[in-house]
Amino acid sequence: MAVVSGGTTLIDNGTLDAAVPTGSLTLLSTQTASASATISFTSGIDSTYDSYVFKFINIHPATDSQYFSFQGSTNGGSTYATTVTTTDFAAYHNESDSASGLGYETGADQAQGTAFIKISNTVGNGADESCVGYLNLYNPSSTTFVKHFINRSQTYQATDYSVDEYKAGYFNTTSAINAVQFKFLSGNIDSGTIKMYGVK
């Protein structure tokens, strides 16, 4: 047996000791939209896992040029208005190769706000347009610390841009986050799938 940096142990054949967390994903829930106003995860977010990953796949809006968004709840989904502070930047490039850039997205951040949090750029509602990405929510059951999250999305933006967006922030509460809701800021989620995973 060998010990590597930080005290991690390896058994003789070089594999991790069974007691060491592997960070593997466990699929907990899958929800598929069909002209849905919202998609909510109101169970399964508890102290069982250290963090949770939500993967959103081909999220397509009914209404053109809409931001995909989320919020957390501390009361099992009765309300979604937890105080949040976020930061956001994005890279973009259009189909005609006439515009590109990288910059801070001032209109996509919040400072102690309670609104739904933008986790994509404006998604088009053309037949082939959608957004994809993931949201990592860390230690949501903690009653000591704020609840951090990281998000990355790729959007077919409504004006024929590819937008790669990075979002991070924290729910400024020491109450447990025990439910999460996703929606477009206006209009229904016409189609798409969101999967929730637990990570140990």
PyMOL CGO cylinders between C-alpha atoms (Angstrom):
from pymol import cmd
from pymol.cgo import CYLINDER

trace = [
    CYLINDER, 0.00, 0.00, 0.00, 1.24, 3.48, -0.86, 0.3, 1, 1, 1, 1, 1, 1,
    CYLINDER, 1.24, 3.48, -0.86, 0.23, 6.93, 0.34, 0.3, 1, 1, 1, 1, 1, 1,
    CYLINDER, 0.23, 6.93, 0.34, 0.10, 9.85, -2.10, 0.3, 1, 1, 1, 1, 1, 1,
    CYLINDER, 0.10, 9.85, -2.10, -0.31, 13.59, -1.56, 0.3, 1, 1, 1, 1, 1, 1,
    CYLINDER, -0.31, 13.59, -1.56, -3.02, 14.54, 0.92, 0.3, 1, 1, 1, 1, 1, 1,
    CYLINDER, -3.02, 14.54, 0.92, -3.09, 11.11, 2.56, 0.3, 1, 1, 1, 1, 1, 1,
    CYLINDER, -3.09, 11.11, 2.56, -4.91, 9.26, -0.24, 0.3, 1, 1, 1, 1, 1, 1,
    CYLINDER, -4.91, 9.26, -0.24, -4.10, 5.55, -0.09, 0.3, 1, 1, 1, 1, 1, 1,
    CYLINDER, -4.10, 5.55, -0.09, -3.45, 3.21, -2.99, 0.3, 1, 1, 1, 1, 1, 1,
    CYLINDER, -3.45, 3.21, -2.99, -3.53, -0.56, -2.68, 0.3, 1, 1, 1, 1, 1, 1,
    CYLINDER, -3.53, -0.56, -2.68, -0.64, -2.55, -4.17, 0.3, 1, 1, 1, 1, 1, 1,
    CYLINDER, -0.64, -2.55, -4.17, -1.98, -2.74, -7.74, 0.3, 1, 1, 1, 1, 1, 1,
    CYLINDER, -1.98, -2.74, -7.74, -2.27, 1.06, -7.93, 0.3, 1, 1, 1, 1, 1, 1,
    CYLINDER, -2.27, 1.06, -7.93, -6.05, 1.35, -7.54, 0.3, 1, 1, 1, 1, 1, 1,
    CYLINDER, -6.05, 1.35, -7.54, -7.76, 3.51, -4.96, 0.3, 1, 1, 1, 1, 1, 1,
    CYLINDER, -7.76, 3.51, -4.96, -8.59, 2.11, -1.55, 0.3, 1, 1, 1, 1, 1, 1,
    CYLINDER, -8.59, 2.11, -1.55, -12.32, 1.30, -1.28, 0.3, 1, 1, 1, 1, 1, 1,
    CYLINDER, -12.32, 1.30, -1.28, -12.82, 3.97, 1.40, 0.3, 1, 1, 1, 1, 1, 1,
    CYLINDER, -12.82, 3.97, 1.40, -11.68, 6.79, -0.90, 0.3, 1, 1, 1, 1, 1, 1,
    CYLINDER, -11.68, 6.79, -0.90, -14.54, 8.71, -2.63, 0.3, 1, 1, 1, 1, 1, 1,
    CYLINDER, -14.54, 8.71, -2.63, -14.44, 8.24, -6.40, 0.3, 1, 1, 1, 1, 1, 1,
    CYLINDER, -14.44, 8.24, -6.40, -16.70, 11.12, -7.43, 0.3, 1, 1, 1, 1, 1, 1,
    CYLINDER, -16.70, 11.12, -7.43, -18.87, 8.80, -9.52, 0.3, 1, 1, 1, 1, 1, 1,
    CYLINDER, -18.87, 8.80, -9.52, -22.27, 10.00, -10.71, 0.3, 1, 1, 1, 1, 1, 1,
    CYLINDER, -22.27, 10.00, -10.71, -25.48, 8.28, -9.58, 0.3, 1, 1, 1, 1, 1, 1,
    CYLINDER, -25.48, 8.28, -9.58, -28.52, 9.06, -11.73, 0.3, 1, 1, 1, 1, 1, 1,
    CYLINDER, -28.52, 9.06, -11.73, -31.35, 10.02, -9.38, 0.3, 1, 1, 1, 1, 1, 1,
    CYLINDER, -31.35, 10.02, -9.38, -34.03, 11.48, -11.62, 0.3, 1, 1, 1, 1, 1, 1,
    CYLINDER, -34.03, 11.48, -11.62, -34.82, 12.24, -15.26, 0.3, 1, 1, 1, 1, 1, 1,
    CYLINDER, -34.82, 12.24, -15.26, -37.50, 14.69, -16.36, 0.3, 1, 1, 1, 1, 1, 1,
    CYLINDER, -37.50, 14.69, -16.36, -38.57, 15.37, -19.94, 0.3, 1, 1, 1, 1, 1, 1,
    CYLINDER, -38.57, 15.37, -19.94, -40.36, 18.57, -20.93, 0.3, 1, 1, 1, 1, 1, 1,
    CYLINDER, -40.36, 18.57, -20.93, -43.35, 18.71, -23.24, 0.3, 1, 1, 1, 1, 1, 1,
    CYLINDER, -43.35, 18.71, -23.24, -44.78, 22.24, -23.40, 0.3, 1, 1, 1, 1, 1, 1,
    CYLINDER, -44.78, 22.24, -23.40, -43.88, 22.52, -19.70, 0.3, 1, 1, 1, 1, 1, 1,
    CYLINDER, -43.88, 22.52, -19.70, -43.93, 25.81, -17.80, 0.3, 1, 1, 1, 1, 1, 1,
    CYLINDER, -43.93, 25.81, -17.80, -41.30, 24.51, -15.36, 0.3, 1, 1, 1, 1, 1, 1,
    CYLINDER, -41.30, 24.51, -15.36, -39.28, 21.44, -14.44, 0.3, 1, 1, 1, 1, 1, 1,
    CYLINDER, -39.28, 21.44, -14.44, -38.89, 20.98, -10.69, 0.3, 1, 1, 1, 1, 1, 1,
    CYLINDER, -38.89, 20.98, -10.69, -36.82, 18.58, -8.58, 0.3, 1, 1, 1, 1, 1, 1,
    CYLINDER, -36.82, 18.58, -8.58, -38.52, 18.51, -5.18, 0.3, 1, 1, 1, 1, 1, 1,
    CYLINDER, -38.52, 18.51, -5.18, -37.18, 15.23, -3.78, 0.3, 1, 1, 1, 1, 1, 1,
    CYLINDER, -37.18, 15.23, -3.78, -33.81, 13.54, -3.55, 0.3, 1, 1, 1, 1, 1, 1,
    CYLINDER, -33.81, 13.54, -3.55, -31.79, 16.68, -2.73, 0.3, 1, 1, 1, 1, 1, 1,
    CYLINDER, -31.79, 16.68, -2.73, -30.54, 15.91, 0.77, 0.3, 1, 1, 1, 1, 1, 1,
    CYLINDER, -30.54, 15.91, 0.77, -27.42, 15.00, 2.75, 0.3, 1, 1, 1, 1, 1, 1,
    CYLINDER, -27.42, 15.00, 2.75, -27.02, 11.65, 0.96, 0.3, 1, 1, 1, 1, 1, 1,
    CYLINDER, -27.02, 11.65, 0.96, -24.66, 13.26, -1.56, 0.3, 1, 1, 1, 1, 1, 1,
    CYLINDER, -24.66, 13.26, -1.56, -21.93, 15.88, -1.23, 0.3, 1, 1, 1, 1, 1, 1,
    CYLINDER, -21.93, 15.88, -1.23, -22.99, 17.58, -4.45, 0.3, 1, 1, 1, 1, 1, 1,
    CYLINDER, -22.99, 17.58, -4.45, -25.56, 17.33, -7.23, 0.3, 1, 1, 1, 1, 1, 1,
    CYLINDER, -25.56, 17.33, -7.23, -25.16, 17.68, -10.99, 0.3, 1, 1, 1, 1, 1, 1,
    CYLINDER, -25.16, 17.68, -10.99, -28.03, 18.66, -13.28, 0.3, 1, 1, 1, 1, 1, 1,
    CYLINDER, -28.03, 18.66, -13.28, -27.46, 18.03, -16.99, 0.3, 1, 1, 1, 1, 1, 1,
    CYLINDER, -27.46, 18.03, -16.99, -29.82, 19.79, -19.36, 0.3, 1, 1, 1, 1, 1, 1,
    CYLINDER, -29.82, 19.79, -19.36, -29.99, 18.39, -22.87, 0.3, 1, 1, 1, 1, 1, 1,
    CYLINDER, -29.99, 18.39, -22.87, -31.50, 20.04, -25.99, 0.3, 1, 1, 1, 1, 1, 1,
    CYLINDER, -31.50, 20.04, -25.99, -33.65, 22.49, -24.05, 0.3, 1, 1, 1, 1, 1, 1,
    CYLINDER, -33.65, 22.49, -24.05, -35.90, 24.12, -26.65, 0.3, 1, 1, 1, 1, 1, 1,
    CYLINDER, -35.90, 24.12, -26.65, -38.13, 27.14, -25.90, 0.3, 1, 1, 1, 1, 1, 1,
    CYLINDER, -38.13, 27.14, -25.90, -41.66, 27.66, -27.18, 0.3, 1, 1, 1, 1, 1, 1,
    CYLINDER, -41.66, 27.66, -27.18, -40.97, 31.42, -27.36, 0.3, 1, 1, 1, 1, 1, 1,
    CYLINDER, -40.97, 31.42, -27.36, -38.04, 32.85, -29.34, 0.3, 1, 1, 1, 1, 1, 1,
    CYLINDER, -38.04, 32.85, -29.34, -35.00, 34.46, -27.71, 0.3, 1, 1, 1, 1, 1, 1,
    CYLINDER, -35.00, 34.46, -27.71, -35.45, 33.30, -24.10, 0.3, 1, 1, 1, 1, 1, 1,
    CYLINDER, -35.45, 33.30, -24.10, -33.04, 32.81, -21.21, 0.3, 1, 1, 1, 1, 1, 1,
    CYLINDER, -33.04, 32.81, -21.21, -33.04, 29.40, -19.53, 0.3, 1, 1, 1, 1, 1, 1,
    CYLINDER, -33.04, 29.40, -19.53, -32.88, 29.81, -15.75, 0.3, 1, 1, 1, 1, 1, 1,
    CYLINDER, -32.88, 29.81, -15.75, -33.09, 28.15, -12.34, 0.3, 1, 1, 1, 1, 1, 1,
    CYLINDER, -33.09, 28.15, -12.34, -33.70, 28.93, -8.67, 0.3, 1, 1, 1, 1, 1, 1,
    CYLINDER, -33.70, 28.93, -8.67, -33.39, 27.04, -5.40, 0.3, 1, 1, 1, 1, 1, 1,
    CYLINDER, -33.39, 27.04, -5.40, -35.85, 26.51, -2.58, 0.3, 1, 1, 1, 1, 1, 1,
    CYLINDER, -35.85, 26.51, -2.58, -35.40, 26.03, 1.16, 0.3, 1, 1, 1, 1, 1, 1,
    CYLINDER, -35.40, 26.03, 1.16, -39.00, 24.87, 1.73, 0.3, 1, 1, 1, 1, 1, 1,
    CYLINDER, -39.00, 24.87, 1.73, -39.35, 21.87, -0.54, 0.3, 1, 1, 1, 1, 1, 1,
    CYLINDER, -39.35, 21.87, -0.54, -40.48, 23.87, -3.55, 0.3, 1, 1, 1, 1, 1, 1,
    CYLINDER, -40.48, 23.87, -3.55, -43.25, 25.99, -2.02, 0.3, 1, 1, 1, 1, 1, 1,
    CYLINDER, -43.25, 25.99, -2.02, -41.32, 29.10, -3.13, 0.3, 1, 1, 1, 1, 1, 1,
    CYLINDER, -41.32, 29.10, -3.13, -38.27, 29.73, -5.32, 0.3, 1, 1, 1, 1, 1, 1,
    CYLINDER, -38.27, 29.73, -5.32, -36.76, 33.06, -4.31, 0.3, 1, 1, 1, 1, 1, 1,
    CYLINDER, -36.76, 33.06, -4.31, -33.54, 32.33, -2.39, 0.3, 1, 1, 1, 1, 1, 1,
    CYLINDER, -33.54, 32.33, -2.39, -31.09, 35.25, -2.14, 0.3, 1, 1, 1, 1, 1, 1,
    CYLINDER, -31.09, 35.25, -2.14, -28.21, 34.80, -4.58, 0.3, 1, 1, 1, 1, 1, 1,
    CYLINDER, -28.21, 34.80, -4.58, -25.03, 36.50, -5.76, 0.3, 1, 1, 1, 1, 1, 1,
    CYLINDER, -25.03, 36.50, -5.76, -23.57, 35.44, -9.11, 0.3, 1, 1, 1, 1, 1, 1,
    CYLINDER, -23.57, 35.44, -9.11, -20.91, 36.22, -11.71, 0.3, 1, 1, 1, 1, 1, 1,
    CYLINDER, -20.91, 36.22, -11.71, -21.02, 35.48, -15.44, 0.3, 1, 1, 1, 1, 1, 1,
    CYLINDER, -21.02, 35.48, -15.44, -18.85, 35.64, -18.56, 0.3, 1, 1, 1, 1, 1, 1,
    CYLINDER, -18.85, 35.64, -18.56, -19.27, 34.32, -22.09, 0.3, 1, 1, 1, 1, 1, 1,
    CYLINDER, -19.27, 34.32, -22.09, -17.50, 33.71, -25.39, 0.3, 1, 1, 1, 1, 1, 1,
    CYLINDER, -17.50, 33.71, -25.39, -19.44, 34.09, -28.64, 0.3, 1, 1, 1, 1, 1, 1,
    CYLINDER, -19.44, 34.09, -28.64, -19.03, 33.66, -32.39, 0.3, 1, 1, 1, 1, 1, 1,
    CYLINDER, -19.03, 33.66, -32.39, -21.60, 34.03, -35.14, 0.3, 1, 1, 1, 1, 1, 1,
    CYLINDER, -21.60, 34.03, -35.14, -22.32, 31.89, -38.21, 0.3, 1, 1, 1, 1, 1, 1,
    CYLINDER, -22.32, 31.89, -38.21, -21.19, 34.55, -40.69, 0.3, 1, 1, 1, 1, 1, 1,
    CYLINDER, -21.19, 34.55, -40.69, -17.78, 34.81, -38.96, 0.3, 1, 1, 1, 1, 1, 1,
    CYLINDER, -17.78, 34.81, -38.96, -18.31, 38.57, -38.65, 0.3, 1, 1, 1, 1, 1, 1,
    CYLINDER, -18.31, 38.57, -38.65, -18.42, 38.88, -34.87, 0.3, 1, 1, 1, 1, 1, 1,
    CYLINDER, -18.42, 38.88, -34.87, -16.76, 37.16, -31.92, 0.3, 1, 1, 1, 1, 1, 1,
    CYLINDER, -16.76, 37.16, -31.92, -15.66, 38.04, -28.43, 0.3, 1, 1, 1, 1, 1, 1,
    CYLINDER, -15.66, 38.04, -28.43, -15.21, 37.22, -24.77, 0.3, 1, 1, 1, 1, 1, 1,
    CYLINDER, -15.21, 37.22, -24.77, -16.50, 39.33, -21.94, 0.3, 1, 1, 1, 1, 1, 1,
    CYLINDER, -16.50, 39.33, -21.94, -18.28, 39.79, -18.63, 0.3, 1, 1, 1, 1, 1, 1,
    CYLINDER, -18.28, 39.79, -18.63, -22.08, 39.54, -18.89, 0.3, 1, 1, 1, 1, 1, 1,
    CYLINDER, -22.08, 39.54, -18.89, -23.29, 42.39, -16.67, 0.3, 1, 1, 1, 1, 1, 1,
    CYLINDER, -23.29, 42.39, -16.67, -26.94, 41.78, -17.47, 0.3, 1, 1, 1, 1, 1, 1,
    CYLINDER, -26.94, 41.78, -17.47, -26.72, 38.13, -16.42, 0.3, 1, 1, 1, 1, 1, 1,
    CYLINDER, -26.72, 38.13, -16.42, -25.45, 38.56, -12.86, 0.3, 1, 1, 1, 1, 1, 1,
    CYLINDER, -25.45, 38.56, -12.86, -27.19, 39.28, -9.56, 0.3, 1, 1, 1, 1, 1, 1,
    CYLINDER, -27.19, 39.28, -9.56, -26.04, 40.89, -6.31, 0.3, 1, 1, 1, 1, 1, 1,
    CYLINDER, -26.04, 40.89, -6.31, -28.20, 39.71, -3.41, 0.3, 1, 1, 1, 1, 1, 1,
    CYLINDER, -28.20, 39.71, -3.41, -31.12, 39.19, -5.76, 0.3, 1, 1, 1, 1, 1, 1,
    CYLINDER, -31.12, 39.19, -5.76, -33.98, 36.71, -5.55, 0.3, 1, 1, 1, 1, 1, 1,
    CYLINDER, -33.98, 36.71, -5.55, -34.91, 36.40, -9.23, 0.3, 1, 1, 1, 1, 1, 1,
    CYLINDER, -34.91, 36.40, -9.23, -34.43, 33.27, -11.31, 0.3, 1, 1, 1, 1, 1, 1,
    CYLINDER, -34.43, 33.27, -11.31, -30.78, 32.88, -12.33, 0.3, 1, 1, 1, 1, 1, 1,
    CYLINDER, -30.78, 32.88, -12.33, -29.95, 32.99, -16.06, 0.3, 1, 1, 1, 1, 1, 1,
    CYLINDER, -29.95, 32.99, -16.06, -27.95, 29.87, -16.99, 0.3, 1, 1, 1, 1, 1, 1,
    CYLINDER, -27.95, 29.87, -16.99, -27.93, 30.28, -20.77, 0.3, 1, 1, 1, 1, 1, 1,
    CYLINDER, -27.93, 30.28, -20.77, -27.89, 33.05, -23.32, 0.3, 1, 1, 1, 1, 1, 1,
    CYLINDER, -27.89, 33.05, -23.32, -31.07, 33.78, -25.29, 0.3, 1, 1, 1, 1, 1, 1,
    CYLINDER, -31.07, 33.78, -25.29, -32.14, 30.53, -26.94, 0.3, 1, 1, 1, 1, 1, 1,
    CYLINDER, -32.14, 30.53, -26.94, -33.85, 30.58, -30.32, 0.3, 1, 1, 1, 1, 1, 1,
    CYLINDER, -33.85, 30.58, -30.32, -37.06, 28.65, -30.96, 0.3, 1, 1, 1, 1, 1, 1,
    CYLINDER, -37.06, 28.65, -30.96, -36.22, 27.56, -34.51, 0.3, 1, 1, 1, 1, 1, 1,
    CYLINDER, -36.22, 27.56, -34.51, -36.69, 23.85, -35.16, 0.3, 1, 1, 1, 1, 1, 1,
    CYLINDER, -36.69, 23.85, -35.16, -32.95, 23.14, -34.76, 0.3, 1, 1, 1, 1, 1, 1,
    CYLINDER, -32.95, 23.14, -34.76, -32.21, 25.59, -31.91, 0.3, 1, 1, 1, 1, 1, 1,
    CYLINDER, -32.21, 25.59, -31.91, -31.62, 24.66, -28.26, 0.3, 1, 1, 1, 1, 1, 1,
    CYLINDER, -31.62, 24.66, -28.26, -29.24, 24.95, -25.33, 0.3, 1, 1, 1, 1, 1, 1,
    CYLINDER, -29.24, 24.95, -25.33, -27.28, 22.33, -23.39, 0.3, 1, 1, 1, 1, 1, 1,
    CYLINDER, -27.28, 22.33, -23.39, -25.15, 22.37, -20.27, 0.3, 1, 1, 1, 1, 1, 1,
    CYLINDER, -25.15, 22.37, -20.27, -24.75, 21.45, -16.65, 0.3, 1, 1, 1, 1, 1, 1,
    CYLINDER, -24.75, 21.45, -16.65, -25.25, 22.90, -13.19, 0.3, 1, 1, 1, 1, 1, 1,
    CYLINDER, -25.25, 22.90, -13.19, -23.20, 21.72, -10.19, 0.3, 1, 1, 1, 1, 1, 1,
    CYLINDER, -23.20, 21.72, -10.19, -24.75, 22.43, -6.76, 0.3, 1, 1, 1, 1, 1, 1,
    CYLINDER, -24.75, 22.43, -6.76, -22.38, 21.84, -3.85, 0.3, 1, 1, 1, 1, 1, 1,
    CYLINDER, -22.38, 21.84, -3.85, -23.32, 20.62, -0.36, 0.3, 1, 1, 1, 1, 1, 1,
    CYLINDER, -23.32, 20.62, -0.36, -26.92, 21.87, -0.55, 0.3, 1, 1, 1, 1, 1, 1,
    CYLINDER, -26.92, 21.87, -0.55, -27.84, 20.33, 2.83, 0.3, 1, 1, 1, 1, 1, 1,
    CYLINDER, -27.84, 20.33, 2.83, -25.26, 22.32, 4.80, 0.3, 1, 1, 1, 1, 1, 1,
    CYLINDER, -25.26, 22.32, 4.80, -26.72, 24.42, 7.61, 0.3, 1, 1, 1, 1, 1, 1,
    CYLINDER, -26.72, 24.42, 7.61, -23.36, 26.14, 8.21, 0.3, 1, 1, 1, 1, 1, 1,
    CYLINDER, -23.36, 26.14, 8.21, -22.21, 27.50, 4.85, 0.3, 1, 1, 1, 1, 1, 1,
    CYLINDER, -22.21, 27.50, 4.85, -23.69, 29.28, 1.84, 0.3, 1, 1, 1, 1, 1, 1,
    CYLINDER, -23.69, 29.28, 1.84, -24.50, 26.99, -1.11, 0.3, 1, 1, 1, 1, 1, 1,
    CYLINDER, -24.50, 26.99, -1.11, -22.11, 27.37, -4.05, 0.3, 1, 1, 1, 1, 1, 1,
    CYLINDER, -22.11, 27.37, -4.05, -22.91, 26.43, -7.64, 0.3, 1, 1, 1, 1, 1, 1,
    CYLINDER, -22.91, 26.43, -7.64, -21.14, 26.41, -11.02, 0.3, 1, 1, 1, 1, 1, 1,
    CYLINDER, -21.14, 26.41, -11.02, -22.86, 26.35, -14.40, 0.3, 1, 1, 1, 1, 1, 1,
    CYLINDER, -22.86, 26.35, -14.40, -21.72, 26.10, -18.01, 0.3, 1, 1, 1, 1, 1, 1,
    CYLINDER, -21.72, 26.10, -18.01, -23.96, 26.23, -21.06, 0.3, 1, 1, 1, 1, 1, 1,
    CYLINDER, -23.96, 26.23, -21.06, -23.71, 26.20, -24.85, 0.3, 1, 1, 1, 1, 1, 1,
    CYLINDER, -23.71, 26.20, -24.85, -26.50, 28.01, -26.68, 0.3, 1, 1, 1, 1, 1, 1,
    CYLINDER, -26.50, 28.01, -26.68, -27.65, 28.30, -30.27, 0.3, 1, 1, 1, 1, 1, 1,
    CYLINDER, -27.65, 28.30, -30.27, -28.48, 31.93, -29.68, 0.3, 1, 1, 1, 1, 1, 1,
    CYLINDER, -28.48, 31.93, -29.68, -31.54, 33.46, -31.28, 0.3, 1, 1, 1, 1, 1, 1,
    CYLINDER, -31.54, 33.46, -31.28, -29.51, 35.55, -33.76, 0.3, 1, 1, 1, 1, 1, 1,
    CYLINDER, -29.51, 35.55, -33.76, -27.34, 32.67, -35.08, 0.3, 1, 1, 1, 1, 1, 1,
    CYLINDER, -27.34, 32.67, -35.08, -24.55, 32.86, -32.53, 0.3, 1, 1, 1, 1, 1, 1,
    CYLINDER, -24.55, 32.86, -32.53, -22.77, 30.11, -30.65, 0.3, 1, 1, 1, 1, 1, 1,
    CYLINDER, -22.77, 30.11, -30.65, -22.50, 31.30, -27.04, 0.3, 1, 1, 1, 1, 1, 1,
    CYLINDER, -22.50, 31.30, -27.04, -20.38, 29.46, -24.46, 0.3, 1, 1, 1, 1, 1, 1,
    CYLINDER, -20.38, 29.46, -24.46, -21.41, 30.82, -21.06, 0.3, 1, 1, 1, 1, 1, 1,
    CYLINDER, -21.41, 30.82, -21.06, -19.89, 30.37, -17.61, 0.3, 1, 1, 1, 1, 1, 1,
    CYLINDER, -19.89, 30.37, -17.61, -21.83, 31.16, -14.44, 0.3, 1, 1, 1, 1, 1, 1,
    CYLINDER, -21.83, 31.16, -14.44, -20.96, 30.77, -10.77, 0.3, 1, 1, 1, 1, 1, 1,
    CYLINDER, -20.96, 30.77, -10.77, -22.39, 32.01, -7.52, 0.3, 1, 1, 1, 1, 1, 1,
    CYLINDER, -22.39, 32.01, -7.52, -23.85, 31.15, -4.16, 0.3, 1, 1, 1, 1, 1, 1,
    CYLINDER, -23.85, 31.15, -4.16, -27.20, 31.03, -2.42, 0.3, 1, 1, 1, 1, 1, 1,
    CYLINDER, -27.20, 31.03, -2.42, -26.67, 33.33, 0.55, 0.3, 1, 1, 1, 1, 1, 1,
    CYLINDER, -26.67, 33.33, 0.55, -28.45, 31.18, 3.10, 0.3, 1, 1, 1, 1, 1, 1,
    CYLINDER, -28.45, 31.18, 3.10, -27.45, 28.72, 5.80, 0.3, 1, 1, 1, 1, 1, 1,
    CYLINDER, -27.45, 28.72, 5.80, -30.74, 26.88, 5.33, 0.3, 1, 1, 1, 1, 1, 1,
    CYLINDER, -30.74, 26.88, 5.33, -30.60, 23.69, 3.27, 0.3, 1, 1, 1, 1, 1, 1,
    CYLINDER, -30.60, 23.69, 3.27, -31.49, 23.95, -0.41, 0.3, 1, 1, 1, 1, 1, 1,
    CYLINDER, -31.49, 23.95, -0.41, -33.88, 21.02, -0.90, 0.3, 1, 1, 1, 1, 1, 1,
    CYLINDER, -33.88, 21.02, -0.90, -35.56, 21.75, -4.24, 0.3, 1, 1, 1, 1, 1, 1,
    CYLINDER, -35.56, 21.75, -4.24, -34.52, 23.22, -7.60, 0.3, 1, 1, 1, 1, 1, 1,
    CYLINDER, -34.52, 23.22, -7.60, -36.69, 24.54, -10.42, 0.3, 1, 1, 1, 1, 1, 1,
    CYLINDER, -36.69, 24.54, -10.42, -35.81, 25.26, -14.07, 0.3, 1, 1, 1, 1, 1, 1,
    CYLINDER, -35.81, 25.26, -14.07, -37.74, 27.40, -16.55, 0.3, 1, 1, 1, 1, 1, 1,
    CYLINDER, -37.74, 27.40, -16.55, -37.44, 29.91, -19.37, 0.3, 1, 1, 1, 1, 1, 1,
    CYLINDER, -37.44, 29.91, -19.37, -37.92, 33.47, -18.17, 0.3, 1, 1, 1, 1, 1, 1,
    CYLINDER, -37.92, 33.47, -18.17, -40.87, 33.70, -20.54, 0.3, 1, 1, 1, 1, 1, 1,
    CYLINDER, -40.87, 33.70, -20.54, -42.86, 30.96, -22.24, 0.3, 1, 1, 1, 1, 1, 1,
    CYLINDER, -42.86, 30.96, -22.24, -42.82, 27.18, -21.91, 0.3, 1, 1, 1, 1, 1, 1,
    CYLINDER, -42.82, 27.18, -21.91, -40.05, 24.63, -22.25, 0.3, 1, 1, 1, 1, 1, 1,
    CYLINDER, -40.05, 24.63, -22.25, -41.25, 23.11, -25.51, 0.3, 1, 1, 1, 1, 1, 1,
    CYLINDER, -41.25, 23.11, -25.51, -38.98, 20.06, -25.24, 0.3, 1, 1, 1, 1, 1, 1,
    CYLINDER, -38.98, 20.06, -25.24, -35.78, 18.82, -23.63, 0.3, 1, 1, 1, 1, 1, 1,
    CYLINDER, -35.78, 18.82, -23.63, -34.48, 16.62, -20.83, 0.3, 1, 1, 1, 1, 1, 1,
    CYLINDER, -34.48, 16.62, -20.83, -32.91, 17.36, -17.45, 0.3, 1, 1, 1, 1, 1, 1,
    CYLINDER, -32.91, 17.36, -17.45, -31.12, 14.65, -15.47, 0.3, 1, 1, 1, 1, 1, 1,
    CYLINDER, -31.12, 14.65, -15.47, -30.19, 14.95, -11.79, 0.3, 1, 1, 1, 1, 1, 1,
    CYLINDER, -30.19, 14.95, -11.79, -27.16, 13.05, -10.46, 0.3, 1, 1, 1, 1, 1, 1,
    CYLINDER, -27.16, 13.05, -10.46, -25.76, 12.65, -6.97, 0.3, 1, 1, 1, 1, 1, 1,
    CYLINDER, -25.76, 12.65, -6.97, -21.97, 12.79, -6.50, 0.3, 1, 1, 1, 1, 1, 1,
    CYLINDER, -21.97, 12.79, -6.50, -20.12, 11.22, -3.57, 0.3, 1, 1, 1, 1, 1, 1,
]
cmd.load_cgo(trace, "trace")
